[in-house]
Protein backbone atom coordinates (compact mmCIF):
# COMPACT_ATOMS: atom_id res chain seq x y z
CA UNK A 1 0.00 0.00 0.00
CA UNK A 2 2.70 2.53 0.97
CA UNK A 3 6.18 2.66 -0.49
CA UNK A 4 9.03 2.09 1.88
CA UNK A 5 11.47 4.97 2.40
CA UNK A 6 14.27 2.42 2.28
CA UNK A 7 14.00 2.32 -1.51
CA UNK A 8 14.98 6.01 -1.58
CA UNK A 9 18.07 5.30 0.52
CA UNK A 10 19.34 2.87 -2.10
CA UNK A 11 19.25 5.46 -4.91
CA UNK A 12 22.45 7.26 -5.79
CA UNK A 13 22.72 10.84 -4.51
CA UNK A 14 24.60 13.45 -6.53
CA UNK A 15 27.48 14.67 -4.35
CA UNK A 16 28.98 17.07 -6.88
CA UNK A 17 28.50 20.02 -4.52
CA UNK A 18 26.93 22.03 -7.38
CA UNK A 19 23.39 23.36 -6.97
CA UNK A 20 21.04 24.68 -9.64
CA UNK A 21 18.27 27.29 -9.57
CA UNK A 22 16.14 26.56 -12.65
CA UNK A 23 14.52 29.04 -15.03
CA UNK A 24 11.08 28.57 -13.50
CA UNK A 25 12.32 29.02 -9.92
CA UNK A 26 12.16 32.24 -7.90
CA UNK A 27 13.91 32.48 -4.53
CA UNK A 28 13.14 35.19 -1.95
CA UNK A 29 15.78 35.65 0.75
CA UNK A 30 19.51 35.21 1.32
CA UNK A 31 21.37 32.19 0.00
CA UNK A 32 24.51 30.69 1.59
CA UNK A 33 26.47 27.66 0.42
CA UNK A 34 30.05 26.48 0.64
CA UNK A 35 29.59 24.77 -2.72
CA UNK A 36 28.96 26.01 -6.24
CA UNK A 37 25.69 27.17 -7.78
CA UNK A 38 24.30 27.83 -11.25
CA UNK A 39 21.53 30.43 -11.47
CA UNK A 40 19.04 30.30 -14.36
CA UNK A 41 16.06 31.68 -12.39
CA UNK A 42 15.46 34.75 -10.20
CA UNK A 43 16.92 35.38 -6.75
CA UNK A 44 15.80 38.36 -4.66
CA UNK A 45 18.33 38.46 -1.84
CA UNK A 46 22.00 38.41 -0.96
CA UNK A 47 24.17 35.47 -2.02
CA UNK A 48 27.28 34.10 -0.29
CA UNK A 49 28.88 31.23 -2.28
CA UNK A 50 32.18 29.72 -3.28
CA UNK A 51 31.66 29.57 -7.04
CA UNK A 52 28.73 30.91 -9.03
CA UNK A 53 27.56 31.03 -12.65
CA UNK A 54 24.64 33.17 -13.74
CA UNK A 55 23.24 31.95 -17.06
CA UNK A 56 21.67 34.21 -19.70
CA UNK A 57 18.21 33.65 -18.17
CA UNK A 58 19.46 34.14 -14.59
CA UNK A 59 18.74 37.28 -12.60
CA UNK A 60 19.82 38.45 -9.14
CA UNK A 61 18.67 41.44 -7.09
CA UNK A 62 21.03 41.71 -4.15
CA UNK A 63 24.67 41.67 -3.09
CA UNK A 64 26.91 38.78 -4.12
CA UNK A 65 30.05 37.59 -2.33
CA UNK A 66 31.91 34.74 -4.01
CA UNK A 67 35.35 33.36 -4.70
CA UNK A 68 34.61 33.10 -8.43
CA UNK A 69 31.62 34.49 -10.32
CA UNK A 70 30.75 34.25 -14.01
CA UNK A 71 27.94 36.54 -15.14
CA UNK A 72 25.99 35.98 -18.35
CA UNK A 73 22.59 37.20 -17.10
CA UNK A 74 21.35 40.16 -15.04
CA UNK A 75 22.57 41.29 -11.65
CA UNK A 76 21.46 44.31 -9.67
CA UNK A 77 23.65 44.83 -6.62
CA UNK A 78 27.18 44.91 -5.26
CA UNK A 79 29.58 42.17 -6.41
CA UNK A 80 32.62 41.19 -4.35
CA UNK A 81 34.81 38.29 -5.54
CA UNK A 82 38.36 37.12 -6.14
CA UNK A 83 37.66 36.43 -9.81
CA UNK A 84 34.89 38.11 -11.82
CA UNK A 85 34.06 37.12 -15.41
CA UNK A 86 31.49 39.28 -17.20
CA UNK A 87 30.14 37.68 -20.38
CA UNK A 88 28.93 39.49 -23.50
CA UNK A 89 25.24 39.01 -22.62
CA UNK A 90 25.69 40.25 -19.02
CA UNK A 91 23.90 43.28 -17.59
CA UNK A 92 25.41 44.51 -14.30
CA UNK A 93 23.86 47.40 -12.37
CA UNK A 94 26.03 47.85 -9.32
CA UNK A 95 29.59 48.13 -8.11
CA UNK A 96 32.16 45.39 -8.80
CA UNK A 97 34.98 44.78 -6.32
CA UNK A 98 37.50 42.13 -7.41
CA UNK A 99 40.70 40.93 -5.73
CA UNK A 100 42.63 39.01 -8.41
CA UNK A 101 41.06 38.91 -11.87
CA UNK A 102 38.42 40.81 -13.83
CA UNK A 103 37.53 39.66 -17.35
CA UNK A 104 34.90 41.36 -19.48
CA UNK A 105 33.76 40.39 -22.95
CA UNK A 106 32.84 42.90 -25.62
CA UNK A 107 29.12 43.68 -25.43
CA UNK A 108 28.80 43.44 -21.65
CA UNK A 109 26.68 46.20 -20.08
CA UNK A 110 28.14 47.46 -16.79
CA UNK A 111 26.59 50.40 -14.95
CA UNK A 112 28.60 50.85 -11.78
CA UNK A 113 31.94 51.40 -10.18
CA UNK A 114 34.74 48.85 -10.74
CA UNK A 115 37.57 48.65 -8.20
CA UNK A 116 40.30 46.21 -7.33
CA UNK A 117 40.17 45.33 -3.64
CA UNK A 118 43.46 45.53 -1.74
CA UNK A 119 43.53 42.04 -0.20
CA UNK A 120 44.84 43.63 2.99
CA UNK A 121 47.85 45.16 1.22
CA UNK A 122 48.85 48.74 1.78
CA UNK A 123 48.48 51.16 -1.10
CA UNK A 124 51.39 51.22 -3.52
CA UNK A 125 53.13 54.49 -4.45
CA UNK A 126 51.21 54.50 -7.75
CA UNK A 127 47.84 54.13 -5.97
CA UNK A 128 48.72 56.97 -3.59
CA UNK A 129 49.82 59.20 -6.49
CA UNK A 130 46.55 58.55 -8.34
CA UNK A 131 44.52 59.36 -5.22
CA UNK A 132 46.45 62.62 -4.82
CA UNK A 133 45.76 63.59 -8.45
CA UNK A 134 42.05 62.88 -8.02
CA UNK A 135 41.92 64.90 -4.79
CA UNK A 136 43.85 67.75 -6.42
CA UNK A 137 41.49 67.94 -9.43
CA UNK A 138 38.43 67.84 -7.16
CA UNK A 139 39.77 70.70 -5.03
CA UNK A 140 40.57 72.73 -8.17
CA UNK A 141 36.97 72.45 -9.33
CA UNK A 142 35.86 74.13 -6.11
CA UNK A 143 38.11 77.17 -6.63
CA UNK A 144 37.39 80.00 -9.06
CA UNK A 145 38.62 79.46 -12.62
CA UNK A 146 41.75 81.31 -13.71
CA UNK A 147 41.46 83.36 -16.87
CA UNK A 148 44.48 83.33 -19.15
CA UNK A 149 45.09 86.34 -21.41
CA UNK A 150 47.18 85.76 -24.49
CA UNK A 151 49.29 88.53 -25.95
CA UNK A 152 49.21 89.21 -29.64
CA UNK A 153 52.56 89.40 -31.34
CA UNK A 154 53.31 92.38 -33.55
CA UNK A 155 54.25 91.49 -37.09
C-alpha positions as CSV (number, residue, x, y, z in Angstrom):
1,X,0.0,0.0,0.0
2,X,2.7,2.5,1.0
3,X,6.2,2.7,-0.5
4,X,9.0,2.1,1.9
5,X,11.5,5.0,2.4
6,X,14.3,2.4,2.3
7,X,14.0,2.3,-1.5
8,X,15.0,6.0,-1.6
9,X,18.1,5.3,0.5
10,X,19.3,2.9,-2.1
11,X,19.2,5.5,-4.9
12,X,22.4,7.3,-5.8
13,X,22.7,10.8,-4.5
14,X,24.6,13.4,-6.5
15,X,27.5,14.7,-4.3
16,X,29.0,17.1,-6.9
17,X,28.5,20.0,-4.5
18,X,26.9,22.0,-7.4
19,X,23.4,23.4,-7.0
20,X,21.0,24.7,-9.6
21,X,18.3,27.3,-9.6
22,X,16.1,26.6,-12.7
23,X,14.5,29.0,-15.0
24,X,11.1,28.6,-13.5
25,X,12.3,29.0,-9.9
26,X,12.2,32.2,-7.9
27,X,13.9,32.5,-4.5
28,X,13.1,35.2,-2.0
29,X,15.8,35.7,0.7
30,X,19.5,35.2,1.3
31,X,21.4,32.2,0.0
32,X,24.5,30.7,1.6
33,X,26.5,27.7,0.4
34,X,30.1,26.5,0.6
35,X,29.6,24.8,-2.7
36,X,29.0,26.0,-6.2
37,X,25.7,27.2,-7.8
38,X,24.3,27.8,-11.3
39,X,21.5,30.4,-11.5
40,X,19.0,30.3,-14.4
41,X,16.1,31.7,-12.4
42,X,15.5,34.7,-10.2
43,X,16.9,35.4,-6.7
44,X,15.8,38.4,-4.7
45,X,18.3,38.5,-1.8
46,X,22.0,38.4,-1.0
47,X,24.2,35.5,-2.0
48,X,27.3,34.1,-0.3
49,X,28.9,31.2,-2.3
50,X,32.2,29.7,-3.3
51,X,31.7,29.6,-7.0
52,X,28.7,30.9,-9.0
53,X,27.6,31.0,-12.6
54,X,24.6,33.2,-13.7
55,X,23.2,32.0,-17.1
56,X,21.7,34.2,-19.7
57,X,18.2,33.7,-18.2
58,X,19.5,34.1,-14.6
59,X,18.7,37.3,-12.6
60,X,19.8,38.4,-9.1
61,X,18.7,41.4,-7.1
62,X,21.0,41.7,-4.1
63,X,24.7,41.7,-3.1
64,X,26.9,38.8,-4.1
65,X,30.0,37.6,-2.3
66,X,31.9,34.7,-4.0
67,X,35.4,33.4,-4.7
68,X,34.6,33.1,-8.4
69,X,31.6,34.5,-10.3
70,X,30.8,34.3,-14.0
71,X,27.9,36.5,-15.1
72,X,26.0,36.0,-18.3
73,X,22.6,37.2,-17.1
74,X,21.4,40.2,-15.0
75,X,22.6,41.3,-11.7
76,X,21.5,44.3,-9.7
77,X,23.6,44.8,-6.6
78,X,27.2,44.9,-5.3
79,X,29.6,42.2,-6.4
80,X,32.6,41.2,-4.3
81,X,34.8,38.3,-5.5
82,X,38.4,37.1,-6.1
83,X,37.7,36.4,-9.8
84,X,34.9,38.1,-11.8
85,X,34.1,37.1,-15.4
86,X,31.5,39.3,-17.2
87,X,30.1,37.7,-20.4
88,X,28.9,39.5,-23.5
89,X,25.2,39.0,-22.6
90,X,25.7,40.3,-19.0
91,X,23.9,43.3,-17.6
92,X,25.4,44.5,-14.3
93,X,23.9,47.4,-12.4
94,X,26.0,47.8,-9.3
95,X,29.6,48.1,-8.1
96,X,32.2,45.4,-8.8
97,X,35.0,44.8,-6.3
98,X,37.5,42.1,-7.4
99,X,40.7,40.9,-5.7
100,X,42.6,39.0,-8.4
101,X,41.1,38.9,-11.9
102,X,38.4,40.8,-13.8
103,X,37.5,39.7,-17.4
104,X,34.9,41.4,-19.5
105,X,33.8,40.4,-22.9
106,X,32.8,42.9,-25.6
107,X,29.1,43.7,-25.4
108,X,28.8,43.4,-21.7
109,X,26.7,46.2,-20.1
110,X,28.1,47.5,-16.8
111,X,26.6,50.4,-15.0
112,X,28.6,50.9,-11.8
113,X,31.9,51.4,-10.2
114,X,34.7,48.9,-10.7
115,X,37.6,48.6,-8.2
116,X,40.3,46.2,-7.3
117,X,40.2,45.3,-3.6
118,X,43.5,45.5,-1.7
119,X,43.5,42.0,-0.2
120,X,44.8,43.6,3.0
121,X,47.8,45.2,1.2
122,X,48.8,48.7,1.8
123,X,48.5,51.2,-1.1
124,X,51.4,51.2,-3.5
125,X,53.1,54.5,-4.4
126,X,51.2,54.5,-7.7
127,X,47.8,54.1,-6.0
128,X,48.7,57.0,-3.6
129,X,49.8,59.2,-6.5
130,X,46.5,58.5,-8.3
131,X,44.5,59.4,-5.2
132,X,46.5,62.6,-4.8
133,X,45.8,63.6,-8.4
134,X,42.1,62.9,-8.0
135,X,41.9,64.9,-4.8
136,X,43.8,67.7,-6.4
137,X,41.5,67.9,-9.4
138,X,38.4,67.8,-7.2
139,X,39.8,70.7,-5.0
140,X,40.6,72.7,-8.2
141,X,37.0,72.4,-9.3
142,X,35.9,74.1,-6.1
143,X,38.1,77.2,-6.6
144,X,37.4,80.0,-9.1
145,X,38.6,79.5,-12.6
146,X,41.7,81.3,-13.7
147,X,41.5,83.4,-16.9
148,X,44.5,83.3,-19.1
149,X,45.1,86.3,-21.4
150,X,47.2,85.8,-24.5
151,X,49.3,88.5,-26.0
152,X,49.2,89.2,-29.6
153,X,52.6,89.4,-31.3
154,X,53.3,92.4,-33.5
155,X,54.2,91.5,-37.1
